[in-house]
């Protein structure tokens, strides 16, 4: 587990991260307004929003800033959630679905605003493309376009087979949708930039400070091996890297791993031909592939979900065939980086936020699409702590369920479900 590690995984992001200070471990007792557990997207987003409101904030990170999923993901700014509008409406009602829709583009807006405000260098690029393999997937994308238009977002382009070369040089897809309000970034540098912004406002971040236990009460506390932070409000943002610190939360998600590889530098001439618009791309399959061109002209390619959350020994062998299927001319190109990262998958595939007590809050479970929702939920939790709870309530009131069969059976049952949807996709149904 992450608690046994002391440095970032050997990812492309870690190798190309902007300079960052070595932050000390917490030693002794500290007091603040809000203590945040976890220095990833959710934790740093919430902490920065709170610091901007004038609160004294301390962040406790088990390993390093952006150590978990926030520093290992595909770097895609994807609008929305892991479930579509119609599914959300059928489960939670039209009012909830509409409120979630209206907030679904806010996370990306927060990212772009912070990059501009704090001068964060993180290779921001515009545009995300959803690639369809068949007519059914195209109909789903048409419906997504209609739904987004209801919320005022109309800056999208529907492309048929003839339009695919505008985005990507491959014969795989029948069409797709280009979201000009999406985009992609170097995610670790985005988190590091926001962490620096937090510190510029007086916030403190302690690394190598895994929380061993939480103490509830009028003044909750987070206790580490060498220290203790007492606060007015505690915000838990460990997600898939929380471990067993808060068992009542870890029982509500399953840690799932996704794999990414990055090629050698390919050069602008080749990458401009591969992806002329320099957009990011994810396909519409249940077990999807996602990829983009990095700032230094490599192909970054991800997929290969493992429902046990373990790191496979054959990451490169899992993904390289998918790369060659997509871009046959890349055969023979070297893979420079291969890594795995875990995300928190909920049974509903919707984010899970709430409170364990009046002054103990949590954010988790973005289910594989966390880059934008994490930034949104950080803002909403900061609002709620400042007694502006109406938007936070929309998420918090959605029911979240434990996986059937408990921990022993949640992995095989979920894997069976993934196999079922994978077979449907192969059969085109």
C-alpha positions as CSV (number, residue, x, y, z in Angstrom):
1,X,0.0,0.0,0.0
2,X,0.9,3.7,-0.3
3,X,1.9,3.8,3.4
4,X,5.0,1.7,2.7
5,X,6.2,4.0,-0.1
6,X,8.1,7.2,0.4
7,X,8.4,8.7,-3.1
8,X,6.3,9.1,-6.2
9,X,5.8,6.1,-8.5
10,X,8.0,5.9,-11.6
11,X,5.6,7.8,-13.9
12,X,6.1,10.2,-16.7
13,X,4.5,12.8,-14.5
14,X,7.0,12.3,-11.7
15,X,9.9,12.4,-14.1
16,X,8.7,15.7,-15.6
17,X,7.3,17.4,-12.5
18,X,8.0,21.1,-11.8
19,X,10.3,21.7,-8.9
20,X,8.6,21.5,-5.5
21,X,10.0,21.9,-2.0
22,X,10.6,18.9,0.3
23,X,7.8,19.3,2.9
24,X,8.4,18.1,6.4
25,X,6.5,15.5,8.3
26,X,4.2,16.7,11.1
27,X,5.9,16.7,14.5
28,X,4.2,17.7,17.6
29,X,0.8,19.3,18.1
30,X,-0.8,21.8,15.8
31,X,-4.1,23.8,15.7
32,X,-6.0,25.2,12.8
33,X,-9.4,26.1,11.5
34,X,-9.6,23.2,9.0
35,X,-7.4,20.1,8.7
36,X,-7.5,18.3,5.3
37,X,-6.4,14.7,4.9
38,X,-5.0,14.0,1.5
39,X,-3.0,16.3,-0.9
40,X,-4.6,15.3,-4.2
41,X,-7.2,17.1,-6.3
42,X,-10.0,16.9,-3.7
43,X,-7.9,17.8,-0.7
44,X,-5.9,20.6,-2.3
45,X,-9.0,22.0,-4.1
46,X,-10.9,22.2,-0.8
47,X,-7.9,23.5,1.1
48,X,-7.2,26.3,-1.4
49,X,-10.9,27.3,-1.6
50,X,-10.9,27.5,2.2
51,X,-7.6,29.5,2.4
52,X,-9.0,31.9,-0.2
53,X,-11.8,32.5,2.2
54,X,-9.4,33.3,5.0
55,X,-9.3,30.1,6.9
56,X,-6.2,28.7,8.5
57,X,-5.6,25.3,6.8
58,X,-3.3,22.4,7.4
59,X,-3.1,19.5,4.9
60,X,-1.7,16.1,6.0
61,X,-0.4,13.9,3.2
62,X,0.7,10.3,3.8
63,X,3.5,10.3,1.2
64,X,3.9,13.3,-1.2
65,X,1.6,15.9,-2.8
66,X,-0.2,14.3,-5.8
67,X,1.1,10.8,-4.8
68,X,-2.1,9.0,-5.5
69,X,-4.6,9.1,-8.4
70,X,-4.2,12.9,-8.8
71,X,-0.6,12.4,-9.9
72,X,-1.2,9.3,-12.0
73,X,-4.3,9.8,-14.1
74,X,-4.8,10.4,-17.8
75,X,-4.7,14.2,-17.3
76,X,-8.0,14.7,-19.2
77,X,-10.5,17.5,-18.4
78,X,-13.7,15.6,-19.0
79,X,-17.0,17.3,-18.2
80,X,-19.6,15.4,-16.3
81,X,-19.6,12.3,-14.2
82,X,-19.3,8.5,-14.6
83,X,-23.0,8.2,-15.1
84,X,-25.1,10.1,-17.7
85,X,-28.0,12.5,-17.1
86,X,-30.8,10.0,-17.9
87,X,-29.4,7.4,-15.4
88,X,-29.0,10.0,-12.7
89,X,-32.6,11.2,-13.4
90,X,-34.0,7.7,-13.2
91,X,-32.2,7.1,-9.8
92,X,-32.5,10.4,-8.1
93,X,-35.2,12.4,-9.8
94,X,-35.3,15.3,-12.3
95,X,-34.4,18.1,-9.8
96,X,-31.2,16.3,-8.7
97,X,-30.2,15.4,-12.2
98,X,-30.7,19.0,-13.4
99,X,-28.8,20.5,-10.5
100,X,-25.9,18.1,-11.1
101,X,-26.0,18.9,-14.8
102,X,-25.8,22.6,-14.1
103,X,-22.7,22.0,-12.0
104,X,-21.0,19.5,-14.3
105,X,-18.9,22.0,-16.2
106,X,-17.7,24.0,-13.1
107,X,-14.8,21.7,-12.3
108,X,-13.1,22.5,-15.6
109,X,-13.8,26.2,-15.1
110,X,-12.1,26.0,-11.7
111,X,-9.0,24.3,-13.2
112,X,-8.7,26.9,-15.9
113,X,-9.2,29.8,-13.6
114,X,-6.6,28.6,-11.1
115,X,-4.1,28.0,-13.9
116,X,-4.5,31.6,-15.0
117,X,-4.7,33.1,-11.5
118,X,-1.7,31.4,-10.0
119,X,0.4,31.0,-13.2
120,X,0.5,27.2,-13.0
121,X,2.6,25.6,-15.8
122,X,0.9,22.3,-16.5
123,X,0.7,22.0,-20.3
124,X,-3.0,23.0,-20.6
125,X,-4.5,22.1,-24.0
126,X,-8.0,22.6,-25.3
127,X,-10.5,19.9,-26.4
128,X,-11.6,16.4,-25.5
129,X,-13.0,13.9,-28.0
130,X,-15.3,11.0,-27.3
131,X,-14.8,8.3,-29.9
132,X,-17.6,6.0,-30.9
133,X,-17.1,2.5,-32.4
134,X,-20.7,2.0,-33.5
135,X,-24.1,3.6,-34.1
136,X,-25.4,2.9,-30.6
137,X,-22.5,4.8,-29.1
138,X,-23.1,7.7,-31.5
139,X,-26.7,7.9,-30.4
140,X,-25.5,8.1,-26.8
141,X,-23.2,11.0,-27.8
142,X,-26.1,12.7,-29.6
143,X,-28.1,12.5,-26.4
144,X,-25.2,13.9,-24.4
145,X,-25.0,16.8,-26.8
146,X,-28.7,17.5,-26.3
147,X,-28.4,17.3,-22.5
148,X,-25.4,19.6,-22.4
149,X,-27.3,22.1,-24.5
150,X,-30.0,22.2,-21.8
151,X,-27.3,23.6,-19.5
152,X,-26.1,26.1,-22.1
153,X,-23.1,24.3,-23.2
154,X,-23.2,24.1,-27.0
155,X,-19.5,24.4,-27.9
156,X,-19.4,20.8,-29.2
157,X,-19.0,19.3,-32.7
158,X,-20.5,16.0,-33.8
159,X,-18.2,14.2,-36.3
160,X,-18.9,11.3,-38.6
161,X,-16.4,8.9,-40.0
162,X,-15.2,11.5,-42.5
163,X,-14.5,14.0,-39.7
164,X,-12.4,11.7,-37.6
165,X,-9.1,12.7,-39.3
166,X,-9.6,16.2,-37.9
167,X,-9.0,14.7,-34.4
168,X,-7.0,11.5,-34.8
169,X,-5.3,9.5,-37.6
170,X,-6.8,6.1,-37.1
171,X,-9.5,3.9,-38.8
172,X,-10.9,2.6,-35.5
173,X,-13.9,4.9,-35.0
174,X,-17.2,5.5,-36.8
175,X,-17.5,9.1,-35.4
176,X,-17.6,11.0,-32.1
177,X,-18.1,14.2,-30.3
178,X,-15.5,17.0,-29.8
179,X,-16.1,19.0,-26.6
180,X,-14.3,22.3,-26.9
181,X,-14.8,23.0,-23.2
182,X,-12.7,19.9,-22.3
183,X,-9.0,19.6,-22.5
184,X,-6.0,18.1,-20.9
185,X,-3.2,18.9,-18.5
186,X,-0.1,17.5,-16.7
187,X,-2.1,16.6,-13.6
188,X,0.8,16.4,-11.1
189,X,2.0,19.8,-12.1
190,X,-1.6,21.1,-11.7
191,X,-1.7,19.8,-8.1
192,X,1.8,21.0,-7.3
193,X,0.8,24.5,-8.6
194,X,-2.3,24.6,-6.4
195,X,-0.3,23.4,-3.4
196,X,2.1,26.3,-3.9
197,X,-0.8,28.6,-4.2
198,X,-2.2,27.3,-0.9
199,X,1.1,27.8,0.8
200,X,1.3,31.4,-0.6
201,X,-1.9,32.1,1.3
202,X,-0.5,30.8,4.6
203,X,-1.7,27.2,4.3
204,X,0.6,24.4,5.6
205,X,1.2,21.0,4.0
206,X,2.9,18.2,5.8
207,X,4.1,15.2,3.8
208,X,5.0,11.7,5.1
209,X,2.3,12.3,7.7
210,X,-0.1,9.4,7.3
211,X,-3.1,9.7,9.6
212,X,-3.3,6.8,12.0
213,X,-6.7,7.7,13.5
214,X,-9.3,10.4,13.8
215,X,-10.6,11.7,17.1
216,X,-14.2,13.0,17.1
217,X,-15.5,15.7,19.4
218,X,-16.2,19.4,19.5
219,X,-12.7,19.9,18.2
220,X,-11.9,16.9,16.0
221,X,-8.3,15.8,15.5
222,X,-6.1,13.9,13.1
223,X,-3.4,11.8,14.7
224,X,-0.2,10.8,12.9
225,X,2.8,8.8,14.1
226,X,4.6,11.9,15.3
227,X,2.0,14.5,15.8
228,X,-1.6,15.7,16.1
229,X,-3.7,18.4,14.4
230,X,-6.7,19.7,16.3
231,X,-9.2,21.7,14.3
232,X,-12.7,23.1,14.0
233,X,-13.5,21.0,10.9
234,X,-11.8,17.9,9.4
235,X,-12.1,17.1,5.7
236,X,-11.1,13.5,4.6
237,X,-9.9,13.2,1.0
238,X,-7.8,10.1,0.9
239,X,-10.0,8.3,-1.7
240,X,-8.5,5.0,-2.9
241,X,-5.3,5.7,-0.9
242,X,-7.1,6.2,2.4
243,X,-6.4,2.6,3.5
244,X,-8.1,1.5,6.6
245,X,-7.8,4.8,8.4
246,X,-11.6,5.3,8.2
247,X,-13.2,1.9,7.8
248,X,-16.7,3.3,7.4
249,X,-15.6,5.1,4.3
250,X,-13.4,2.4,2.7
251,X,-16.3,0.0,2.9
252,X,-18.2,2.2,0.5
253,X,-15.8,2.0,-2.4
254,X,-13.6,-0.5,-4.2
255,X,-10.0,0.4,-5.1
256,X,-9.6,-0.1,-8.9
257,X,-6.3,0.3,-10.8
258,X,-5.8,1.7,-14.3
259,X,-2.6,1.5,-16.2
260,X,-0.8,4.1,-18.3
261,X,2.3,4.0,-20.6
262,X,4.1,6.8,-22.3
263,X,6.2,6.4,-25.4
264,X,9.6,7.9,-26.2
265,X,9.5,11.4,-27.6
266,X,8.0,11.1,-31.1
267,X,8.5,14.7,-32.3
268,X,6.0,17.3,-33.5
269,X,5.9,16.1,-37.1
270,X,4.6,12.7,-36.2
271,X,2.4,13.7,-33.3
272,X,0.7,16.5,-35.3
273,X,-0.2,13.9,-37.9
274,X,-1.5,11.4,-35.2
275,X,-3.6,14.0,-33.4
276,X,-3.9,17.2,-35.5
277,X,-6.1,19.0,-33.0
278,X,-3.9,18.1,-30.0
279,X,-7.1,17.1,-28.1
280,X,-7.3,14.3,-25.6
281,X,-9.4,11.3,-26.5
282,X,-11.4,8.6,-24.7
283,X,-13.5,5.9,-26.4
284,X,-17.0,5.1,-25.5
285,X,-16.5,1.5,-24.4
286,X,-17.2,0.4,-20.8
287,X,-13.6,-0.8,-20.5
288,X,-12.2,2.2,-22.4
289,X,-8.9,3.4,-23.8
290,X,-7.8,7.0,-23.3
291,X,-4.9,8.9,-24.8
292,X,-3.3,12.2,-25.7
293,X,-0.1,13.9,-26.7
294,X,2.1,15.3,-23.9
295,X,3.7,18.7,-23.9
296,X,7.0,17.2,-25.0
297,X,5.4,15.2,-27.9
298,X,5.0,11.7,-26.5
299,X,1.9,9.5,-26.7
300,X,0.4,8.9,-23.3
301,X,-2.0,6.0,-23.4
302,X,-4.1,4.5,-20.7
303,X,-6.6,1.7,-19.9
304,X,-6.3,-1.8,-18.6
305,X,-8.6,-1.7,-15.6
306,X,-7.8,-4.2,-12.8
307,X,-10.7,-4.6,-10.3
308,X,-8.6,-5.9,-7.5
309,X,-6.7,-2.6,-7.4
310,X,-3.4,-4.5,-7.7
311,X,-0.5,-3.3,-10.0
312,X,0.0,-5.8,-12.9
313,X,3.5,-6.9,-13.7
314,X,2.8,-6.6,-17.4
315,X,1.5,-3.1,-17.9
316,X,3.4,-2.6,-21.1
317,X,2.2,-5.9,-22.6
318,X,-1.4,-5.0,-21.7
319,X,-1.4,-1.6,-23.4
320,X,1.0,-1.8,-26.3
321,X,-1.4,-4.0,-28.4
322,X,-4.0,-1.3,-28.0
323,X,-1.6,1.4,-29.1
324,X,-0.6,-0.6,-32.2
325,X,-4.3,-1.2,-33.0
326,X,-4.9,2.5,-32.9
327,X,-1.6,3.7,-34.4
328,X,0.0,0.8,-36.4
329,X,2.8,3.0,-37.5
330,X,4.1,3.2,-33.9
331,X,5.3,-0.4,-33.9
332,X,8.9,-0.4,-32.8
333,X,8.6,2.8,-30.8
334,X,10.0,2.6,-27.3
335,X,7.9,2.8,-24.1
336,X,9.7,5.1,-21.7
337,X,7.3,4.9,-18.7
338,X,4.7,2.5,-17.5
339,X,2.8,2.9,-14.2
340,X,-0.4,2.0,-12.4
341,X,-2.7,4.2,-10.3
342,X,-5.8,3.4,-8.2
343,X,-9.2,5.2,-8.1
344,X,-12.1,4.8,-5.8
345,X,-15.1,3.1,-7.5
346,X,-18.5,3.4,-5.8
347,X,-21.4,1.0,-6.5
348,X,-23.4,3.8,-8.0
349,X,-20.4,5.1,-10.0
350,X,-21.3,8.6,-8.6
351,X,-19.2,10.7,-6.2
352,X,-19.7,10.0,-2.5
353,X,-19.6,13.0,-0.2
354,X,-21.0,13.6,3.3
355,X,-20.2,13.9,7.0
356,X,-19.2,11.5,9.6
357,X,-20.1,14.1,12.2
358,X,-21.2,17.7,12.1
359,X,-17.5,18.8,11.8
360,X,-16.0,15.8,9.9
361,X,-16.5,15.9,6.2
362,X,-15.4,13.6,3.4
363,X,-15.0,13.5,-0.4
364,X,-14.4,10.3,-2.3
365,X,-15.6,7.9,-5.1
366,X,-15.4,9.8,-8.4
367,X,-15.2,6.4,-10.1
368,X,-12.6,7.0,-12.8
369,X,-13.6,10.5,-13.8
370,X,-12.3,12.6,-11.0
371,X,-10.2,15.4,-12.5
372,X,-13.1,17.8,-12.8
373,X,-15.5,16.6,-10.1
374,X,-12.8,16.6,-7.5
375,X,-12.2,20.3,-8.1
376,X,-16.0,21.0,-7.9
377,X,-16.5,19.0,-4.7
378,X,-13.6,20.7,-3.1
379,X,-15.4,24.0,-3.7
380,X,-18.8,22.7,-2.6
381,X,-17.3,21.4,0.7
382,X,-15.6,24.7,1.3
383,X,-19.0,26.4,0.7
384,X,-20.7,24.0,3.1
385,X,-18.2,24.6,5.9
386,X,-19.0,28.3,5.5
387,X,-22.7,27.5,5.9
388,X,-23.6,27.7,2.2
389,X,-24.7,24.1,2.0
390,X,-27.4,24.0,-0.7
391,X,-25.2,22.9,-3.5
392,X,-23.2,20.4,-1.4
393,X,-26.5,18.9,-0.3
394,X,-27.4,17.9,-3.9
395,X,-24.5,15.4,-3.8
396,X,-24.7,14.5,-0.2
397,X,-28.3,13.4,-0.4
398,X,-27.7,10.8,-3.1
399,X,-27.7,7.4,-1.5
400,X,-24.5,5.5,-1.6
401,X,-24.4,1.7,-1.0
402,X,-21.9,-0.9,0.1
403,X,-20.9,-3.5,-2.5
404,X,-23.1,-6.6,-2.3
405,X,-21.4,-9.5,-0.6
406,X,-19.0,-7.3,1.3
407,X,-15.3,-7.1,0.7
408,X,-14.9,-10.8,-0.1
409,X,-17.2,-10.7,-3.1
410,X,-17.1,-7.1,-4.4
411,X,-14.1,-7.7,-6.7
412,X,-15.4,-10.9,-8.5
413,X,-18.9,-9.5,-8.8
414,X,-17.7,-6.2,-10.3
415,X,-15.4,-8.0,-12.6
416,X,-18.3,-10.2,-13.8
417,X,-20.3,-7.1,-14.5
418,X,-17.3,-5.6,-16.5
419,X,-17.0,-8.8,-18.5
420,X,-20.8,-8.7,-19.3
421,X,-20.5,-5.1,-20.6
422,X,-17.3,-5.9,-22.5
423,X,-19.1,-8.8,-24.3
424,X,-22.0,-6.5,-25.2
425,X,-19.6,-4.1,-26.7
426,X,-17.8,-6.8,-28.7
427,X,-21.1,-8.0,-30.0
428,X,-22.3,-4.4,-30.8
429,X,-25.4,-4.6,-28.6
